[in-house]
């Protein structure tokens, strides 16, 4: 539902305004307790961290692997989250002391201040415990500040500062006029930021059955908006609209994509290794071509899943023939003459054909790549011609076979 430009302009302001407010409140707690504090949301994604200035504050011994990782990557692992929640912090209404556990990477004890609003936990303020530690009066004062943080988190959620709805509307529009209206809403919401340089990132598969389960934009440097979208019949992917400073430097996009894939890997259950990939679109100024950028990002992710040498993070400009193949409709890439070769029984022949064509039809290179004798290669090539009816000395037949084999990966 369209909310009107006034509401959307307000939404565009809240993310940056809230970020400053969170930082001020965390700094206030750090001053009250005489120790640097960190604020995470209920998914253990870092929102802000204090830099209390006191003697010895920068001593490396004041940190431990869990805290360092949280600050550097802006989130904690699923294992760390489960371990801390085991101390009842999701139910607590007051400070919770957590002992040091070196085997879990927790080299210093913790004090957790649950951030609640109307009885619901929305986040946590953390500080490293110290001797003699904060007094009861200090902790009570800090808890009063966490109540203000809770109200702020609730207010931000109510105003939809992450722009999930707006971005999803742009990327799922079925008609040009719908997309134009959705882009107009997103542009209004972002205000002056809408005219900057952006790219799209696609991370797949996203580990959730809930379309609204996505990280906060606060946890990804440069993120403007993000949302989850369907990927195939049953899976989800994550779409990220990311600000850039230069069209020639895609390092921020690669860094963001790498962090998203790390989160996907950490969420894997039972040690099952699931292929993951991320694609990055060509940067664009403004939002008029967000839809096209998303097509590029998702195509690059598909190519990276299909061709491991490209991934796990790849740019649309780097996927070569897959730029064309990913644009073809699904029914166009299943040519009937190649179907027999693609059966499981002929997997080795199909691989031989693809390597042969990748090597530009050079028998010596192909045999060396496959680790087989040249006569064995010739035998396999003749079997490929028999199965497909194609002439591997004919350029058009070779082109058809090469495209069909690459498309089969998609």
ZAMARLUM-753387 format. One record per residue (C-alpha): residue in three letters; x, y, z. Coordinates in steps of 0.001 Angstrom, whole numbers, always signed. Example, Ala and Ser with C-alpha at 12.3 -4.5 7.8 and 13.67 -1.06 7.14 Angstrom:
<nodes>
<node res="ala" x="+12300" y="-4500" z="+7800"/>
<node res="ser" x="+13670" y="-1060" z="+7140"/>
</nodes>
This chain:
<nodes>
<node res="unk" x="+0" y="+0" z="+0"/>
<node res="unk" x="+1318" y="+3441" z="-922"/>
<node res="unk" x="+1940" y="+5476" z="+2221"/>
<node res="unk" x="+2445" y="+8878" z="+692"/>
<node res="unk" x="+5671" y="+10804" z="+112"/>
<node res="unk" x="+5731" y="+12375" z="+3544"/>
<node res="unk" x="+5833" y="+9026" z="+5323"/>
<node res="unk" x="+8432" y="+7643" z="+2949"/>
<node res="unk" x="+10700" y="+10644" z="+3420"/>
<node res="unk" x="+10487" y="+10073" z="+7145"/>
<node res="unk" x="+11405" y="+6403" z="+6611"/>
<node res="unk" x="+14429" y="+7453" z="+4593"/>
<node res="unk" x="+15736" y="+9528" z="+7477"/>
<node res="unk" x="+15321" y="+7100" z="+10308"/>
<node res="unk" x="+18167" y="+4698" z="+9543"/>
<node res="unk" x="+20963" y="+7258" z="+9769"/>
<node res="unk" x="+19272" y="+9168" z="+12585"/>
<node res="unk" x="+18770" y="+6027" z="+14647"/>
<node res="unk" x="+22346" y="+4933" z="+14083"/>
<node res="unk" x="+23605" y="+8131" z="+15694"/>
<node res="unk" x="+21143" y="+7746" z="+18568"/>
<node res="unk" x="+22231" y="+4162" z="+19215"/>
<node res="unk" x="+25852" y="+5243" z="+19324"/>
<node res="unk" x="+25101" y="+8028" z="+21809"/>
<node res="unk" x="+23203" y="+5663" z="+24109"/>
<node res="unk" x="+25927" y="+3012" z="+23989"/>
<node res="unk" x="+28529" y="+5664" z="+24772"/>
<node res="unk" x="+26358" y="+6783" z="+27688"/>
<node res="unk" x="+26311" y="+3232" z="+29078"/>
<node res="unk" x="+30080" y="+2945" z="+28583"/>
<node res="unk" x="+30560" y="+6106" z="+30651"/>
<node res="unk" x="+28155" y="+4936" z="+33356"/>
<node res="unk" x="+29876" y="+1573" z="+33775"/>
<node res="unk" x="+33446" y="+2676" z="+33143"/>
<node res="unk" x="+33929" y="+39" z="+30415"/>
<node res="unk" x="+33325" y="-156" z="+26666"/>
<node res="unk" x="+29898" y="-1596" z="+25833"/>
<node res="unk" x="+28529" y="-3109" z="+22622"/>
<node res="unk" x="+24939" y="-3202" z="+21372"/>
<node res="unk" x="+23608" y="-6121" z="+19319"/>
<node res="unk" x="+20101" y="-6833" z="+18106"/>
<node res="unk" x="+18342" y="-10028" z="+19130"/>
<node res="unk" x="+19987" y="-11845" z="+16186"/>
<node res="unk" x="+23423" y="-10942" z="+17609"/>
<node res="unk" x="+24155" y="-8488" z="+14798"/>
<node res="unk" x="+26296" y="-5558" z="+15921"/>
<node res="unk" x="+24576" y="-2153" z="+15974"/>
<node res="unk" x="+27077" y="+15" z="+17857"/>
<node res="unk" x="+30043" y="-292" z="+20200"/>
<node res="unk" x="+31406" y="+2154" z="+22728"/>
<node res="unk" x="+34978" y="+3348" z="+22957"/>
<node res="unk" x="+35290" y="+4246" z="+26629"/>
<node res="unk" x="+38617" y="+6012" z="+27061"/>
<node res="unk" x="+40449" y="+4810" z="+30115"/>
<node res="unk" x="+43973" y="+3675" z="+30918"/>
<node res="unk" x="+44588" y="+193" z="+29577"/>
<node res="unk" x="+41432" y="+314" z="+27497"/>
<node res="unk" x="+43341" y="-669" z="+24367"/>
<node res="unk" x="+45183" y="-3517" z="+26051"/>
<node res="unk" x="+44818" y="-6561" z="+23737"/>
<node res="unk" x="+44160" y="-8710" z="+26795"/>
<node res="unk" x="+40891" y="-6817" z="+27236"/>
<node res="unk" x="+39561" y="-8538" z="+24143"/>
<node res="unk" x="+38827" y="-12153" z="+23331"/>
<node res="unk" x="+38066" y="-13942" z="+20027"/>
<node res="unk" x="+34276" y="-13691" z="+20385"/>
<node res="unk" x="+34305" y="-9958" z="+21072"/>
<node res="unk" x="+36912" y="-9230" z="+18397"/>
<node res="unk" x="+34982" y="-11166" z="+15762"/>
<node res="unk" x="+31732" y="-9429" z="+16697"/>
<node res="unk" x="+33293" y="-5997" z="+16185"/>
<node res="unk" x="+35188" y="-6868" z="+12996"/>
<node res="unk" x="+32422" y="-8817" z="+11224"/>
<node res="unk" x="+29472" y="-7055" z="+12919"/>
<node res="unk" x="+27863" y="-10329" z="+13988"/>
<node res="unk" x="+28409" y="-13444" z="+16081"/>
<node res="unk" x="+28278" y="-17060" z="+14949"/>
<node res="unk" x="+25252" y="-19291" z="+15481"/>
<node res="unk" x="+27259" y="-21359" z="+17986"/>
<node res="unk" x="+28140" y="-18282" z="+20049"/>
<node res="unk" x="+24513" y="-17148" z="+19992"/>
<node res="unk" x="+23293" y="-20545" z="+21212"/>
<node res="unk" x="+25927" y="-20625" z="+23950"/>
<node res="unk" x="+25032" y="-17198" z="+25343"/>
<node res="unk" x="+21277" y="-17819" z="+25098"/>
<node res="unk" x="+21849" y="-20879" z="+27254"/>
<node res="unk" x="+22337" y="-18500" z="+30201"/>
<node res="unk" x="+18721" y="-17298" z="+29926"/>
<node res="unk" x="+19377" y="-13867" z="+28451"/>
<node res="unk" x="+16279" y="-14068" z="+26226"/>
<node res="unk" x="+14075" y="-14276" z="+29340"/>
<node res="unk" x="+16037" y="-12046" z="+31702"/>
<node res="unk" x="+14770" y="-8625" z="+32736"/>
<node res="unk" x="+17962" y="-7558" z="+34479"/>
<node res="unk" x="+21753" y="-7949" z="+34147"/>
<node res="unk" x="+23073" y="-11467" z="+33555"/>
<node res="unk" x="+26638" y="-12383" z="+34445"/>
<node res="unk" x="+28281" y="-14978" z="+32184"/>
<node res="unk" x="+31528" y="-16626" z="+33314"/>
<node res="unk" x="+34686" y="-16885" z="+31235"/>
<node res="unk" x="+34899" y="-20063" z="+29155"/>
<node res="unk" x="+38203" y="-20170" z="+27200"/>
<node res="unk" x="+37248" y="-23363" z="+25333"/>
<node res="unk" x="+34314" y="-21419" z="+23816"/>
<node res="unk" x="+36545" y="-18468" z="+22878"/>
<node res="unk" x="+35192" y="-16419" z="+25802"/>
<node res="unk" x="+38378" y="-15445" z="+27630"/>
<node res="unk" x="+36708" y="-12747" z="+29727"/>
<node res="unk" x="+33476" y="-12910" z="+31687"/>
<node res="unk" x="+30516" y="-10932" z="+30377"/>
<node res="unk" x="+27697" y="-8840" z="+31738"/>
<node res="unk" x="+24632" y="-8871" z="+29494"/>
<node res="unk" x="+21981" y="-6158" z="+29794"/>
<node res="unk" x="+18832" y="-7327" z="+27968"/>
<node res="unk" x="+17198" y="-4622" z="+25856"/>
<node res="unk" x="+13435" y="-4981" z="+26131"/>
<node res="unk" x="+10378" y="-3032" z="+25024"/>
<node res="unk" x="+6944" y="-3871" z="+26354"/>
<node res="unk" x="+8188" y="-7227" z="+27593"/>
<node res="unk" x="+9831" y="-8277" z="+24310"/>
<node res="unk" x="+13607" y="-8660" z="+24046"/>
<node res="unk" x="+14905" y="-6666" z="+21076"/>
<node res="unk" x="+18650" y="-6781" z="+21696"/>
<node res="unk" x="+21500" y="-6955" z="+24168"/>
<node res="unk" x="+24110" y="-4604" z="+25605"/>
<node res="unk" x="+27359" y="-6394" z="+26421"/>
<node res="unk" x="+30390" y="-5435" z="+28426"/>
<node res="unk" x="+33414" y="-7380" z="+29580"/>
<node res="unk" x="+33272" y="-8074" z="+33301"/>
<node res="unk" x="+36057" y="-6664" z="+35415"/>
<node res="unk" x="+37160" y="-6599" z="+39032"/>
<node res="unk" x="+35478" y="-5322" z="+41159"/>
<node res="unk" x="+32883" y="-4727" z="+38452"/>
<node res="unk" x="+30066" y="-2158" z="+38264"/>
<node res="unk" x="+27974" y="-1496" z="+41349"/>
<node res="unk" x="+24259" y="-2244" z="+41610"/>
<node res="unk" x="+23537" y="+1481" z="+41284"/>
<node res="unk" x="+25598" y="+1671" z="+38070"/>
<node res="unk" x="+23848" y="-1349" z="+36583"/>
<node res="unk" x="+20415" y="+56" z="+37490"/>
<node res="unk" x="+21315" y="+3308" z="+35743"/>
<node res="unk" x="+22532" y="+1377" z="+32687"/>
<node res="unk" x="+19300" y="-636" z="+32562"/>
<node res="unk" x="+17340" y="+2613" z="+32417"/>
<node res="unk" x="+19355" y="+3510" z="+29327"/>
<node res="unk" x="+18621" y="+97" z="+27770"/>
<node res="unk" x="+14909" y="+906" z="+28118"/>
<node res="unk" x="+15487" y="+3950" z="+25902"/>
<node res="unk" x="+17373" y="+1771" z="+23431"/>
<node res="unk" x="+14462" y="-691" z="+23398"/>
<node res="unk" x="+12009" y="+2078" z="+22599"/>
<node res="unk" x="+14304" y="+3230" z="+19792"/>
<node res="unk" x="+14572" y="-282" z="+18305"/>
<node res="unk" x="+10808" y="-683" z="+18425"/>
<node res="unk" x="+10273" y="+2720" z="+16840"/>
<node res="unk" x="+12703" y="+1915" z="+14043"/>
<node res="unk" x="+10975" y="-1388" z="+13329"/>
<node res="unk" x="+7597" y="+347" z="+13233"/>
<node res="unk" x="+8827" y="+2878" z="+10691"/>
<node res="unk" x="+10295" y="+159" z="+8447"/>
<node res="unk" x="+13707" y="+1742" z="+8225"/>
<node res="unk" x="+15186" y="-1211" z="+6341"/>
<node res="unk" x="+13066" y="-504" z="+3227"/>
<node res="unk" x="+12498" y="-4226" z="+2701"/>
<node res="unk" x="+9008" y="-3715" z="+1344"/>
<node res="unk" x="+10088" y="-1029" z="-1116"/>
<node res="unk" x="+13010" y="-3014" z="-2540"/>
<node res="unk" x="+10990" y="-6220" z="-2823"/>
<node res="unk" x="+8276" y="-4345" z="-4700"/>
<node res="unk" x="+10846" y="-3131" z="-7247"/>
<node res="unk" x="+12369" y="-6566" z="-7800"/>
<node res="unk" x="+9105" y="-8519" z="-8017"/>
<node res="unk" x="+7084" y="-6130" z="-10200"/>
<node res="unk" x="+5515" y="-7999" z="-13124"/>
<node res="unk" x="+4832" y="-4995" z="-15343"/>
<node res="unk" x="+6858" y="-1929" z="-16300"/>
<node res="unk" x="+4318" y="+458" z="-14789"/>
<node res="unk" x="+4402" y="-1428" z="-11486"/>
<node res="unk" x="+8187" y="-1296" z="-11426"/>
<node res="unk" x="+8202" y="+2425" z="-12220"/>
<node res="unk" x="+5842" y="+3103" z="-9304"/>
<node res="unk" x="+7910" y="+929" z="-6973"/>
<node res="unk" x="+11153" y="+2637" z="-8020"/>
<node res="unk" x="+9507" y="+6020" z="-7397"/>
<node res="unk" x="+8610" y="+4936" z="-3835"/>
<node res="unk" x="+12121" y="+3656" z="-3179"/>
<node res="unk" x="+13649" y="+6824" z="-4629"/>
<node res="unk" x="+11439" y="+8987" z="-2415"/>
<node res="unk" x="+12317" y="+6902" z="+631"/>
<node res="unk" x="+16039" y="+7239" z="+33"/>
<node res="unk" x="+15958" y="+10944" z="-755"/>
<node res="unk" x="+19302" y="+12314" z="-1952"/>
<node res="unk" x="+20954" y="+8914" z="-1453"/>
<node res="unk" x="+18909" y="+7548" z="-4355"/>
<node res="unk" x="+21008" y="+9421" z="-6902"/>
<node res="unk" x="+24298" y="+7917" z="-5804"/>
<node res="unk" x="+26240" y="+4993" z="-7236"/>
<node res="unk" x="+24773" y="+1569" z="-6421"/>
<node res="unk" x="+25151" y="-2083" z="-7265"/>
<node res="unk" x="+23027" y="-5145" z="-6553"/>
<node res="unk" x="+24294" y="-8286" z="-4804"/>
<node res="unk" x="+22553" y="-11674" z="-4916"/>
<node res="unk" x="+23436" y="-14310" z="-2275"/>
<node res="unk" x="+22024" y="-17816" z="-2714"/>
<node res="unk" x="+20654" y="-19932" z="-1181"/>
<node res="unk" x="+19436" y="-17952" z="+1813"/>
<node res="unk" x="+18983" y="-20201" z="+4878"/>
<node res="unk" x="+15404" y="-19496" z="+5931"/>
<node res="unk" x="+11846" y="-20523" z="+5243"/>
<node res="unk" x="+10666" y="-17056" z="+6259"/>
<node res="unk" x="+10741" y="-14417" z="+3457"/>
<node res="unk" x="+11090" y="-11689" z="+6089"/>
<node res="unk" x="+14094" y="-13270" z="+7811"/>
<node res="unk" x="+16988" y="-11107" z="+6629"/>
<node res="unk" x="+19848" y="-9338" z="+8398"/>
<node res="unk" x="+19564" y="-5689" z="+9299"/>
<node res="unk" x="+21036" y="-3154" z="+6898"/>
<node res="unk" x="+22981" y="-1820" z="+9900"/>
<node res="unk" x="+25148" y="-4922" z="+9908"/>
<node res="unk" x="+26389" y="-4519" z="+6315"/>
<node res="unk" x="+28557" y="-1464" z="+5592"/>
<node res="unk" x="+27192" y="+474" z="+2631"/>
<node res="unk" x="+23860" y="-1372" z="+2579"/>
<node res="unk" x="+20931" y="+741" z="+1424"/>
<node res="unk" x="+18171" y="-1880" z="+1420"/>
<node res="unk" x="+17817" y="-5653" z="+1346"/>
<node res="unk" x="+15161" y="-8334" z="+1152"/>
<node res="unk" x="+14694" y="-12037" z="+488"/>
<node res="unk" x="+13153" y="-13347" z="-2723"/>
<node res="unk" x="+12110" y="-16766" z="-4058"/>
<node res="unk" x="+14870" y="-18780" z="-5727"/>
<node res="unk" x="+13490" y="-21638" z="-7749"/>
<node res="unk" x="+10536" y="-23592" z="-6424"/>
<node res="unk" x="+11507" y="-23937" z="-2769"/>
<node res="unk" x="+14558" y="-21843" z="-1898"/>
<node res="unk" x="+15226" y="-18179" z="-1121"/>
<node res="unk" x="+17963" y="-15764" z="-2101"/>
<node res="unk" x="+18995" y="-12465" z="-553"/>
<node res="unk" x="+18949" y="-9245" z="-2599"/>
<node res="unk" x="+21150" y="-6375" z="-1424"/>
<node res="unk" x="+21211" y="-2806" z="-2755"/>
<node res="unk" x="+24646" y="-1451" z="-1898"/>
<node res="unk" x="+26163" y="+2047" z="-2135"/>
<node res="unk" x="+29546" y="+2461" z="-3821"/>
<node res="unk" x="+32061" y="+5284" z="-3957"/>
<node res="unk" x="+33573" y="+4316" z="-7302"/>
<node res="unk" x="+32392" y="+2234" z="-10233"/>
<node res="unk" x="+35954" y="+931" z="-10603"/>
<node res="unk" x="+36227" y="-413" z="-7047"/>
<node res="unk" x="+33841" y="-3243" z="-6192"/>
<node res="unk" x="+35692" y="-4270" z="-3037"/>
<node res="unk" x="+32809" y="-3176" z="-736"/>
<node res="unk" x="+30402" y="-5362" z="-2732"/>
<node res="unk" x="+32755" y="-8341" z="-2609"/>
<node res="unk" x="+33245" y="-7865" z="+1132"/>
<node res="unk" x="+29485" y="-7687" z="+1731"/>
<node res="unk" x="+28895" y="-10757" z="-436"/>
<node res="unk" x="+31586" y="-12689" z="+1428"/>
<node res="unk" x="+30004" y="-11881" z="+4794"/>
<node res="unk" x="+26575" y="-12955" z="+3577"/>
<node res="unk" x="+27942" y="-16281" z="+2329"/>
<node res="unk" x="+29739" y="-16781" z="+5634"/>
<node res="unk" x="+26406" y="-16435" z="+7384"/>
<node res="unk" x="+24871" y="-18990" z="+5001"/>
<node res="unk" x="+27663" y="-21482" z="+5725"/>
<node res="unk" x="+27370" y="-20975" z="+9489"/>
<node res="unk" x="+23658" y="-21744" z="+9354"/>
<node res="unk" x="+24256" y="-25159" z="+7723"/>
<node res="unk" x="+22801" y="-28000" z="+9737"/>
<node res="unk" x="+24349" y="-31365" z="+10415"/>
<node res="unk" x="+27591" y="-30449" z="+8732"/>
<node res="unk" x="+25993" y="-30692" z="+5283"/>
<node res="unk" x="+27998" y="-28718" z="+2729"/>
<node res="unk" x="+25628" y="-26803" z="+473"/>
<node res="unk" x="+27026" y="-24925" z="-2546"/>
<node res="unk" x="+26701" y="-21172" z="-2035"/>
<node res="unk" x="+27390" y="-18273" z="-4350"/>
<node res="unk" x="+26968" y="-14542" z="-4735"/>
<node res="unk" x="+26721" y="-12393" z="-7836"/>
<node res="unk" x="+27473" y="-8684" z="-8242"/>
<node res="unk" x="+25953" y="-6425" z="-10891"/>
<node res="unk" x="+27603" y="-3671" z="-12894"/>
<node res="unk" x="+27413" y="-424" z="-10846"/>
<node res="unk" x="+24810" y="+2146" z="-11869"/>
<node res="unk" x="+24024" y="+5709" z="-10862"/>
<node res="unk" x="+20499" y="+6236" z="-9575"/>
<node res="unk" x="+17695" y="+3708" z="-9284"/>
<node res="unk" x="+16168" y="+3658" z="-12765"/>
<node res="unk" x="+17925" y="+387" z="-13644"/>
<node res="unk" x="+17705" y="-1451" z="-10328"/>
<node res="unk" x="+15670" y="-4171" z="-12045"/>
<node res="unk" x="+18349" y="-4705" z="-14688"/>
<node res="unk" x="+21052" y="-4704" z="-12024"/>
<node res="unk" x="+19181" y="-7416" z="-10127"/>
<node res="unk" x="+18954" y="-9507" z="-13310"/>
<node res="unk" x="+22744" y="-9261" z="-13633"/>
<node res="unk" x="+23426" y="-10072" z="-9974"/>
<node res="unk" x="+21159" y="-13125" z="-9943"/>
<node res="unk" x="+22603" y="-14310" z="-13286"/>
<node res="unk" x="+26121" y="-14029" z="-11883"/>
<node res="unk" x="+25082" y="-16037" z="-8814"/>
<node res="unk" x="+23591" y="-18737" z="-11055"/>
<node res="unk" x="+26797" y="-18866" z="-13069"/>
<node res="unk" x="+28925" y="-19127" z="-9922"/>
<node res="unk" x="+26827" y="-22049" z="-8707"/>
<node res="unk" x="+27118" y="-23733" z="-12110"/>
<node res="unk" x="+30829" y="-23086" z="-12634"/>
<node res="unk" x="+32856" y="-23361" z="-9394"/>
<node res="unk" x="+35914" y="-21733" z="-10972"/>
<node res="unk" x="+33941" y="-18457" z="-11125"/>
<node res="unk" x="+32894" y="-18355" z="-7498"/>
<node res="unk" x="+31906" y="-18304" z="-4824"/>
<node res="unk" x="+31659" y="-14524" z="-5418"/>
<node res="unk" x="+31670" y="-13299" z="-9001"/>
<node res="unk" x="+30781" y="-10220" z="-10995"/>
<node res="unk" x="+28386" y="-10219" z="-13944"/>
<node res="unk" x="+31121" y="-8718" z="-16113"/>
<node res="unk" x="+33309" y="-11782" z="-15416"/>
<node res="unk" x="+30985" y="-14683" z="-16254"/>
<node res="unk" x="+31718" y="-14759" z="-19997"/>
<node res="unk" x="+29260" y="-16881" z="-22045"/>
<node res="unk" x="+26973" y="-17234" z="-19044"/>
<node res="unk" x="+25923" y="-13615" z="-19621"/>
<node res="unk" x="+24116" y="-14913" z="-22713"/>
<node res="unk" x="+23096" y="-18321" z="-21417"/>
<node res="unk" x="+21453" y="-17023" z="-18234"/>
<node res="unk" x="+19329" y="-14683" z="-20340"/>
<node res="unk" x="+17810" y="-17523" z="-22380"/>
<node res="unk" x="+14434" y="-18984" z="-21354"/>
<node res="unk" x="+14691" y="-22396" z="-19699"/>
<node res="unk" x="+13068" y="-24285" z="-22573"/>
<node res="unk" x="+15516" y="-22825" z="-25102"/>
<node res="unk" x="+18595" y="-24453" z="-23616"/>
<node res="unk" x="+17431" y="-28091" z="-23687"/>
<node res="unk" x="+18181" y="-29083" z="-27255"/>
<node res="unk" x="+16882" y="-32613" z="-28041"/>
<node res="unk" x="+20028" y="-33759" z="-29860"/>
<node res="unk" x="+22128" y="-33240" z="-26736"/>
<node res="unk" x="+19670" y="-34880" z="-24310"/>
<node res="unk" x="+21120" y="-38430" z="-24643"/>
<node res="unk" x="+24587" y="-37158" z="-23758"/>
<node res="unk" x="+23268" y="-35509" z="-20593"/>
<node res="unk" x="+21922" y="-38727" z="-19087"/>
<node res="unk" x="+23717" y="-39915" z="-15899"/>
<node res="unk" x="+25040" y="-42951" z="-17771"/>
<node res="unk" x="+27084" y="-40713" z="-20072"/>
<node res="unk" x="+28418" y="-38244" z="-17503"/>
<node res="unk" x="+32045" y="-39003" z="-18423"/>
<node res="unk" x="+31367" y="-38446" z="-22131"/>
<node res="unk" x="+29622" y="-35144" z="-21415"/>
<node res="unk" x="+32573" y="-33984" z="-19325"/>
<node res="unk" x="+34965" y="-35025" z="-22086"/>
<node res="unk" x="+32963" y="-33066" z="-24657"/>
<node res="unk" x="+32935" y="-29926" z="-22518"/>
<node res="unk" x="+36672" y="-30052" z="-21818"/>
<node res="unk" x="+37371" y="-30691" z="-25516"/>
<node res="unk" x="+35339" y="-27649" z="-26522"/>
<node res="unk" x="+36835" y="-25529" z="-23723"/>
<node res="unk" x="+40250" y="-26416" z="-25176"/>
<node res="unk" x="+39160" y="-25139" z="-28614"/>
<node res="unk" x="+39121" y="-28652" z="-30037"/>
<node res="unk" x="+42820" y="-29253" z="-29434"/>
<node res="unk" x="+43242" y="-32975" z="-28821"/>
<node res="unk" x="+46613" y="-32733" z="-27096"/>
<node res="unk" x="+45487" y="-30137" z="-24570"/>
<node res="unk" x="+42239" y="-32027" z="-23935"/>
<node res="unk" x="+43949" y="-35374" z="-23315"/>
<node res="unk" x="+46403" y="-33714" z="-20927"/>
<node res="unk" x="+43580" y="-31942" z="-19082"/>
<node res="unk" x="+41633" y="-35198" z="-18701"/>
<node res="unk" x="+44713" y="-37297" z="-17961"/>
<node res="unk" x="+43924" y="-39836" z="-20680"/>
<node res="unk" x="+45670" y="-41190" z="-23777"/>
<node res="unk" x="+44922" y="-39396" z="-27040"/>
<node res="unk" x="+43478" y="-42583" z="-28571"/>
<node res="unk" x="+41066" y="-42839" z="-25639"/>
<node res="unk" x="+39995" y="-39261" z="-26335"/>
<node res="unk" x="+39361" y="-40039" z="-30017"/>
<node res="unk" x="+37227" y="-43011" z="-29046"/>
<node res="unk" x="+35158" y="-40889" z="-26677"/>
<node res="unk" x="+34686" y="-38160" z="-29295"/>
<node res="unk" x="+33378" y="-40713" z="-31776"/>
<node res="unk" x="+30904" y="-41984" z="-29151"/>
<node res="unk" x="+29764" y="-38395" z="-28551"/>
<node res="unk" x="+29088" y="-37947" z="-32271"/>
<node res="unk" x="+27137" y="-41230" z="-32364"/>
<node res="unk" x="+24940" y="-40259" z="-29397"/>
<node res="unk" x="+24185" y="-36732" z="-30589"/>
<node res="unk" x="+24353" y="-36983" z="-34356"/>
<node res="unk" x="+26609" y="-33915" z="-34337"/>
<node res="unk" x="+29784" y="-33471" z="-36357"/>
<node res="unk" x="+32546" y="-32171" z="-34097"/>
<node res="unk" x="+34426" y="-30915" z="-37158"/>
<node res="unk" x="+31519" y="-28568" z="-37906"/>
<node res="unk" x="+31659" y="-25150" z="-36229"/>
<node res="unk" x="+27900" y="-24756" z="-35780"/>
<node res="unk" x="+27515" y="-28255" z="-34331"/>
<node res="unk" x="+30336" y="-27553" z="-31900"/>
<node res="unk" x="+28720" y="-24247" z="-30903"/>
<node res="unk" x="+25374" y="-25958" z="-30272"/>
<node res="unk" x="+26986" y="-28682" z="-28165"/>
<node res="unk" x="+29091" y="-26222" z="-26163"/>
<node res="unk" x="+26098" y="-23995" z="-25364"/>
<node res="unk" x="+23944" y="-26983" z="-24404"/>
<node res="unk" x="+26596" y="-28372" z="-22060"/>
<node res="unk" x="+27153" y="-25003" z="-20348"/>
<node res="unk" x="+23403" y="-24430" z="-20097"/>
<node res="unk" x="+22931" y="-27826" z="-18470"/>
<node res="unk" x="+24946" y="-26559" z="-15500"/>
<node res="unk" x="+22352" y="-23832" z="-14917"/>
</nodes>
